[in-house]
Amino acid sequence: MADRFRPFCSKRCADVDLNRWLSGVYAIPVKEDEDEDGERPVHDAPGVADEPNGR
């Protein structure tokens, strides 16, 4: 194994991995109904009225 391609065995393997990153194969799936804190947005919470004064 050539040290210049570490951690890959060859330039081809490095290029295949780069292509996978750039094409989104390694993307982490997320739920659209949660924000980054894992909490639901206030407007989607049950019992919250759509009107600003709560009526």
MMTF fields as JSON, N, C-alpha, C and O atoms, coordinates in Angstrom:
{
  "mmtfVersion": "1.0.0",
  "mmtfProducer": "UNKNOWN",
  "numBonds": 219,
  "numAtoms": 220,
  "numGroups": 55,
  "numChains": 1,
  "numModels": 1,
  "chainsPerModel": [1],
  "groupsPerChain": [55],
  "chainIdList": ["A"],
  "bondAtomList": [4, 2, 8, 6, 12, 10, 16, 14, 20, 18, 24, 22, 28, 26, 32, 30, 36, 34, 40, 38, 44, 42, 48, 46, 52, 50, 56, 54, 60, 58, 64, 62, 68, 66, 72, 70, 76, 74, 80, 78, 84, 82, 88, 86, 92, 90, 96, 94, 100, 98, 104, 102, 108, 106, 112, 110, 116, 114, 120, 118, 124, 122, 128, 126, 132, 130, 136, 134, 140, 138, 144, 142, 148, 146, 152, 150, 156, 154, 160, 158, 164, 162, 168, 166, 172, 170, 176, 174, 180, 178, 184, 182, 188, 186, 192, 190, 196, 194, 200, 198, 204, 202, 208, 206, 212, 210, 216, 214],
  "bondOrderList": [1, 1, 1, 1, 1, 1, 1, 1, 1, 1, 1, 1, 1, 1, 1, 1, 1, 1, 1, 1, 1, 1, 1, 1, 1, 1, 1, 1, 1, 1, 1, 1, 1, 1, 1, 1, 1, 1, 1, 1, 1, 1, 1, 1, 1, 1, 1, 1, 1, 1, 1, 1, 1, 1],
  "groupList": [{"groupName": "MET", "atomNameList": ["N", "CA", "C", "O"], "elementList": ["N", "C", "C", "O"], "formalChargeList": [0, 0, 0, 0], "bondAtomList": [1, 0, 2, 1, 3, 2], "bondOrderList": [1, 1, 2], "singleLetterCode": "M", "chemCompType": "L-PEPTIDE LINKING"}, {"groupName": "ALA", "atomNameList": ["N", "CA", "C", "O"], "elementList": ["N", "C", "C", "O"], "formalChargeList": [0, 0, 0, 0], "bondAtomList": [1, 0, 2, 1, 3, 2], "bondOrderList": [1, 1, 2], "singleLetterCode": "A", "chemCompType": "L-PEPTIDE LINKING"}, {"groupName": "ASP", "atomNameList": ["N", "CA", "C", "O"], "elementList": ["N", "C", "C", "O"], "formalChargeList": [0, 0, 0, 0], "bondAtomList": [1, 0, 2, 1, 3, 2], "bondOrderList": [1, 1, 2], "singleLetterCode": "D", "chemCompType": "L-PEPTIDE LINKING"}, {"groupName": "ARG", "atomNameList": ["N", "CA", "C", "O"], "elementList": ["N", "C", "C", "O"], "formalChargeList": [0, 0, 0, 0], "bondAtomList": [1, 0, 2, 1, 3, 2], "bondOrderList": [1, 1, 2], "singleLetterCode": "R", "chemCompType": "L-PEPTIDE LINKING"}, {"groupName": "PHE", "atomNameList": ["N", "CA", "C", "O"], "elementList": ["N", "C", "C", "O"], "formalChargeList": [0, 0, 0, 0], "bondAtomList": [1, 0, 2, 1, 3, 2], "bondOrderList": [1, 1, 2], "singleLetterCode": "F", "chemCompType": "L-PEPTIDE LINKING"}, {"groupName": "PRO", "atomNameList": ["N", "CA", "C", "O"], "elementList": ["N", "C", "C", "O"], "formalChargeList": [0, 0, 0, 0], "bondAtomList": [1, 0, 2, 1, 3, 2], "bondOrderList": [1, 1, 2], "singleLetterCode": "P", "chemCompType": "L-PEPTIDE LINKING"}, {"groupName": "CYS", "atomNameList": ["N", "CA", "C", "O"], "elementList": ["N", "C", "C", "O"], "formalChargeList": [0, 0, 0, 0], "bondAtomList": [1, 0, 2, 1, 3, 2], "bondOrderList": [1, 1, 2], "singleLetterCode": "C", "chemCompType": "L-PEPTIDE LINKING"}, {"groupName": "SER", "atomNameList": ["N", "CA", "C", "O"], "elementList": ["N", "C", "C", "O"], "formalChargeList": [0, 0, 0, 0], "bondAtomList": [1, 0, 2, 1, 3, 2], "bondOrderList": [1, 1, 2], "singleLetterCode": "S", "chemCompType": "L-PEPTIDE LINKING"}, {"groupName": "LYS", "atomNameList": ["N", "CA", "C", "O"], "elementList": ["N", "C", "C", "O"], "formalChargeList": [0, 0, 0, 0], "bondAtomList": [1, 0, 2, 1, 3, 2], "bondOrderList": [1, 1, 2], "singleLetterCode": "K", "chemCompType": "L-PEPTIDE LINKING"}, {"groupName": "VAL", "atomNameList": ["N", "CA", "C", "O"], "elementList": ["N", "C", "C", "O"], "formalChargeList": [0, 0, 0, 0], "bondAtomList": [1, 0, 2, 1, 3, 2], "bondOrderList": [1, 1, 2], "singleLetterCode": "V", "chemCompType": "L-PEPTIDE LINKING"}, {"groupName": "LEU", "atomNameList": ["N", "CA", "C", "O"], "elementList": ["N", "C", "C", "O"], "formalChargeList": [0, 0, 0, 0], "bondAtomList": [1, 0, 2, 1, 3, 2], "bondOrderList": [1, 1, 2], "singleLetterCode": "L", "chemCompType": "L-PEPTIDE LINKING"}, {"groupName": "ASN", "atomNameList": ["N", "CA", "C", "O"], "elementList": ["N", "C", "C", "O"], "formalChargeList": [0, 0, 0, 0], "bondAtomList": [1, 0, 2, 1, 3, 2], "bondOrderList": [1, 1, 2], "singleLetterCode": "N", "chemCompType": "L-PEPTIDE LINKING"}, {"groupName": "TRP", "atomNameList": ["N", "CA", "C", "O"], "elementList": ["N", "C", "C", "O"], "formalChargeList": [0, 0, 0, 0], "bondAtomList": [1, 0, 2, 1, 3, 2], "bondOrderList": [1, 1, 2], "singleLetterCode": "W", "chemCompType": "L-PEPTIDE LINKING"}, {"groupName": "GLY", "atomNameList": ["N", "CA", "C", "O"], "elementList": ["N", "C", "C", "O"], "formalChargeList": [0, 0, 0, 0], "bondAtomList": [1, 0, 2, 1, 3, 2], "bondOrderList": [1, 1, 2], "singleLetterCode": "G", "chemCompType": "PEPTIDE LINKING"}, {"groupName": "TYR", "atomNameList": ["N", "CA", "C", "O"], "elementList": ["N", "C", "C", "O"], "formalChargeList": [0, 0, 0, 0], "bondAtomList": [1, 0, 2, 1, 3, 2], "bondOrderList": [1, 1, 2], "singleLetterCode": "Y", "chemCompType": "L-PEPTIDE LINKING"}, {"groupName": "ILE", "atomNameList": ["N", "CA", "C", "O"], "elementList": ["N", "C", "C", "O"], "formalChargeList": [0, 0, 0, 0], "bondAtomList": [1, 0, 2, 1, 3, 2], "bondOrderList": [1, 1, 2], "singleLetterCode": "I", "chemCompType": "L-PEPTIDE LINKING"}, {"groupName": "GLU", "atomNameList": ["N", "CA", "C", "O"], "elementList": ["N", "C", "C", "O"], "formalChargeList": [0, 0, 0, 0], "bondAtomList": [1, 0, 2, 1, 3, 2], "bondOrderList": [1, 1, 2], "singleLetterCode": "E", "chemCompType": "L-PEPTIDE LINKING"}, {"groupName": "HIS", "atomNameList": ["N", "CA", "C", "O"], "elementList": ["N", "C", "C", "O"], "formalChargeList": [0, 0, 0, 0], "bondAtomList": [1, 0, 2, 1, 3, 2], "bondOrderList": [1, 1, 2], "singleLetterCode": "H", "chemCompType": "L-PEPTIDE LINKING"}],
  "groupTypeList": [0, 1, 2, 3, 4, 3, 5, 4, 6, 7, 8, 3, 6, 1, 2, 9, 2, 10, 11, 3, 12, 10, 7, 13, 9, 14, 1, 15, 5, 9, 8, 16, 2, 16, 2, 16, 2, 13, 16, 3, 5, 9, 17, 2, 1, 5, 13, 9, 1, 2, 16, 5, 11, 13, 3],
  "groupIdList": [1, 2, 3, 4, 5, 6, 7, 8, 9, 10, 11, 12, 13, 14, 15, 16, 17, 18, 19, 20, 21, 22, 23, 24, 25, 26, 27, 28, 29, 30, 31, 32, 33, 34, 35, 36, 37, 38, 39, 40, 41, 42, 43, 44, 45, 46, 47, 48, 49, 50, 51, 52, 53, 54, 55],
  "secStructList": [7, 7, 4, 4, 4, 6, 6, 1, 1, 1, 2, 2, 2, 2, 2, 2, 2, 2, 2, 2, 2, 2, 6, 6, 6, 6, 7, 7, 7, 7, 7, 6, 6, 1, 7, 6, 6, 1, 7, 7, 7, 4, 4, 4, 1, 6, 6, 7, 7, 1, 1, 6, 6, 7, 7],
  "xCoordList": [0.839, 0.0, 0.887, 1.84, 0.566, 1.355, 0.926, -0.262, 1.898, 1.599, 0.981, 0.285, 1.223, 0.702, -0.806, -1.405, -1.438, -2.889, -3.605, -4.818, -2.864, -3.468, -4.611, -4.459, -5.712, -6.004, -6.511, -7.004, -6.4, -6.89, -5.749, -4.574, -6.129, -5.107, -4.576, -3.483, -5.356, -4.922, -5.636, -6.565, -5.203, -5.854, -7.282, -8.182, -7.492, -8.834, -9.797, -10.912, -9.377, -10.233, -10.51, -11.619, -9.515, -9.716, -10.714, -11.57, -10.613, -11.541, -12.963, -13.922, -13.109, -14.438, -15.063, -16.241, -14.295, -14.803, -15.181, -16.227, -14.354, -14.655, -15.951, -16.774, -16.13, -17.354, -18.578, -19.628, -18.447, -19.569, -19.914, -21.092, -18.91, -19.177, -19.85, -20.829, -19.335, -19.866, -21.261, -22.028, -21.607, -22.93, -23.967, -25.129, -23.576, -24.521, -24.797, -25.74, -24.007, -24.219, -24.025, -24.705, -23.112, -22.809, -23.622, -23.26, -24.698, -25.511, -26.205, -26.595, -26.344, -27.028, -28.507, -28.85, -29.39, -30.819, -31.332, -30.917, -32.231, -32.825, -34.334, -34.85, -35.035, -36.472, -36.745, -36.151, -37.631, -37.942, -38.784, -38.799, -39.492, -40.378, -39.67, -40.32, -38.364, -37.604, -36.512, -35.963, -36.206, -35.098, -33.8, -33.8, -32.714, -31.424, -31.292, -30.405, -32.175, -32.135, -32.947, -32.933, -33.659, -34.485, -35.866, -36.641, -36.185, -37.494, -38.366, -37.876, -39.671, -40.601, -40.739, -40.733, -40.864, -41.105, -42.426, -43.351, -42.526, -43.7, -44.95, -46.008, -44.874, -46.047, -46.613, -47.751, -45.856, -46.341, -46.78, -47.308, -46.565, -46.897, -48.403, -49.123, -48.894, -50.334, -50.84, -50.162, -52.036, -52.664, -52.283, -52.777, -51.441, -51.048, -51.885, -51.894, -52.593, -53.455, -52.621, -51.5, -53.2, -52.511, -52.566, -51.737, -53.53, -53.662, -52.692, -52.406, -52.181, -51.182, -51.709, -50.928, -53.014, -53.515, -53.995, -54.504, -53.851, -54.167, -55.637, -56.037, -56.458, -57.888, -58.236, -59.4],
  "yCoordList": [-1.178, 0.0, 1.245, 1.34, 2.18, 3.404, 4.365, 4.639, 4.87, 5.781, 7.094, 7.762, 7.461, 8.742, 8.737, 9.806, 7.57, 7.476, 7.139, 6.925, 7.093, 6.727, 7.653, 8.857, 7.208, 5.869, 4.924, 3.84, 5.312, 4.491, 3.684, 4.003, 2.626, 1.765, 2.315, 1.948, 3.204, 3.752, 5.074, 5.439, 5.784, 7.026, 6.751, 7.547, 5.627, 5.274, 5.133, 5.653, 4.442, 4.281, 5.625, 5.865, 6.49, 7.826, 8.617, 9.312, 8.518, 9.219, 8.679, 9.45, 7.372, 6.778, 7.312, 7.669, 7.371, 7.879, 9.354, 9.759, 10.155, 11.57, 11.745, 12.596, 10.952, 11.025, 10.69, 11.315, 9.718, 9.368, 10.514, 10.779, 11.202, 12.36, 13.469, 14.056, 13.761, 14.871, 14.599, 15.537, 13.339, 13.009, 12.77, 12.509, 12.853, 12.741, 11.334, 11.125, 10.361, 8.983, 8.862, 8.066, 9.636, 9.546, 10.525, 10.781, 11.073, 12.04, 11.371, 10.205, 12.124, 11.639, 11.989, 13.162, 10.991, 11.286, 12.039, 11.762, 12.984, 13.759, 13.787, 13.628, 13.992, 14.176, 15.649, 16.518, 15.926, 17.308, 18.014, 19.245, 17.267, 17.892, 18.288, 18.759, 18.109, 18.494, 19.478, 19.409, 20.394, 21.299, 20.661, 19.496, 21.395, 20.805, 20.407, 19.628, 20.937, 20.549, 19.295, 18.775, 18.805, 17.629, 17.948, 17.042, 19.234, 19.65, 20.063, 20.534, 19.881, 20.29, 21.808, 22.404, 22.438, 23.886, 24.219, 23.408, 25.406, 25.817, 25.79, 25.39, 26.199, 26.256, 24.879, 24.786, 23.809, 22.457, 21.746, 20.635, 22.379, 21.731, 21.631, 22.566, 20.521, 20.385, 21.372, 21.645, 21.904, 22.816, 24.26, 25.106, 24.582, 25.965, 26.502, 25.933, 27.607, 28.192, 28.892, 29.333, 28.983, 29.645, 31.157, 31.846, 31.692, 33.141, 33.661, 32.967, 34.886, 35.419, 35.596, 35.469, 35.887, 36.115, 34.821, 34.862, 33.673, 32.381, 32.009, 31.046, 32.721, 32.405, 31.682, 31.347],
  "zCoordList": [0.0, 0.0, 0.0, 0.773, -0.862, -0.949, 0.156, 0.328, 0.896, 2.001, 1.528, 2.294, 0.302, -0.173, -0.372, -0.492, -0.41, -0.572, 0.729, 0.736, 1.823, 3.107, 3.445, 3.238, 3.934, 4.424, 3.34, 3.653, 2.079, 0.971, 0.377, 0.556, -0.338, -0.926, -2.248, -2.681, -2.898, -4.179, -4.444, -3.724, -5.471, -5.865, -6.315, -6.05, -6.996, -7.45, -6.267, -6.312, -5.223, -4.044, -3.371, -2.894, -3.331, -2.768, -3.614, -3.068, -4.923, -5.811, -5.692, -5.744, -5.534, -5.351, -4.067, -4.056, -2.995, -1.725, -1.838, -1.331, -2.49, -2.681, -3.471, -3.134, -4.51, -5.298, -4.445, -4.593, -3.565, -2.68, -1.751, -1.514, -1.218, -0.353, -1.143, -0.681, -2.329, -3.119, -3.66, -3.875, -3.882, -4.42, -3.33, -3.641, -2.061, -0.958, -0.479, 0.284, -0.901, -0.464, 1.044, 1.691, 1.606, 3.031, 3.873, 5.022, 3.341, 4.074, 5.266, 5.203, 6.332, 7.52, 7.399, 7.257, 7.455, 7.329, 8.557, 9.683, 8.332, 9.423, 9.253, 8.146, 10.359, 10.308, 10.047, 10.685, 9.121, 8.772, 9.826, 9.867, 10.684, 11.658, 12.947, 13.88, 13.021, 14.198, 13.805, 12.706, 14.717, 14.454, 14.943, 15.34, 14.921, 15.257, 16.722, 17.067, 17.607, 19.012, 19.287, 20.403, 18.27, 18.449, 18.966, 19.271, 19.07, 19.541, 18.375, 17.349, 18.546, 17.504, 17.53, 18.608, 16.38, 16.357, 17.031, 17.011, 17.629, 18.387, 17.523, 18.009, 16.258, 15.409, 15.085, 14.626, 15.308, 15.055, 16.333, 16.277, 17.475, 18.739, 18.914, 18.563, 19.449, 19.658, 20.698, 21.688, 20.468, 21.415, 21.24, 21.984, 20.306, 20.078, 18.925, 17.833, 19.178, 18.159, 17.091, 17.342, 15.889, 14.793, 14.907, 14.314, 15.66, 15.777, 16.831, 17.806, 16.64, 17.581, 18.991, 19.934, 19.194, 20.555, 21.203, 22.323, 20.542, 21.135, 21.072, 21.726, 20.321, 20.237, 18.976, 18.758]
}
